[in-house]
Amino acid sequence: MTRLQKIWLFSLVLLFAIALLGTFGDLLLVRINYLPFLDTVTFQRKCLVPTVVPDQDQNHNGIMDSIDLVNGARLEVTGHTWYDTSYYQGGYPPEGRGDDADVIWRAFGAAGYNLKDMVDADIQADPAAYSAFVKKPDPNIDFRKVGVLDVFFQRHAAMLTKDVKPGDASNLVQWQPGDIVVFGLPADPDHIAIISDRRRKDGVPLVIHNAGPWATEGDYLLRWHSKIDHHFRYIQ
């Protein structure tokens, strides 16, 4: 290959890389937790946001449900749960595999709730409420659908603000550990996650989710490629 051909090849590869970044750059960034680096190079004043969680302890382990939810979700991160949307007979994917919805039911399990049974029972009680996402009930998969979980939490959880104001403690105190956030259009929710007990310097909470290739915890609340659709807090 001549020098001129090498230059042309390099130029084509560079243009292709730029085009990819322009098209998919945001999708790549939300899968990289760059927060620890930013915290070391920024000098902004820390926004102190108090932790205020409901006084409920379903499994009577001395830890409030909200914190149990966070701890359960974080196990997906420390266990490097691989992203997997496959259909499994019996419903539950094997340990170490799952998607964004699987983070949610596993977190609820850590707090003493069987979210699968709760969702299945609610679909049976009012199938019309779930008709947009469930044409024929299938306990093997329904509880793993973001749209189904979105409907369930609309029916059984407190619906809170969707506004996120960096540096504004009076706003950010409404975002607490264990809260559920759903992203996407109202008719087509595309992602679900749990609010962490960790925050950026400006007070914006981190998010625990699985968007592939494995579960992560990081600065995704304002960086996900679709807008916040719903913000829930499960309160009995």
Buried (B, 14 or more C-beta within 10 A) or exposed (E): EEEEEEEEEEEEEEEEEEEEEEEEEEEEBBBEBEBEEEEEEEEEEEBEBEEEBBEEBBEEEEBBBBBBBBBBBBBBBEEEBBBBBEEBEEBBBEEEBBBBBBBBBBBBBBBEBEBBEBBBEBBEEEEEBBEEBBEEEBBBBBBBBBBBBBBBBEEBBEEBEEEBBBBBEEBBBBBBBBBBBBBBEEEEBBBBBBBBBBBBBBBBBBBBBBBBEBBBBBBBBEBBBEEBBBBBBBEE
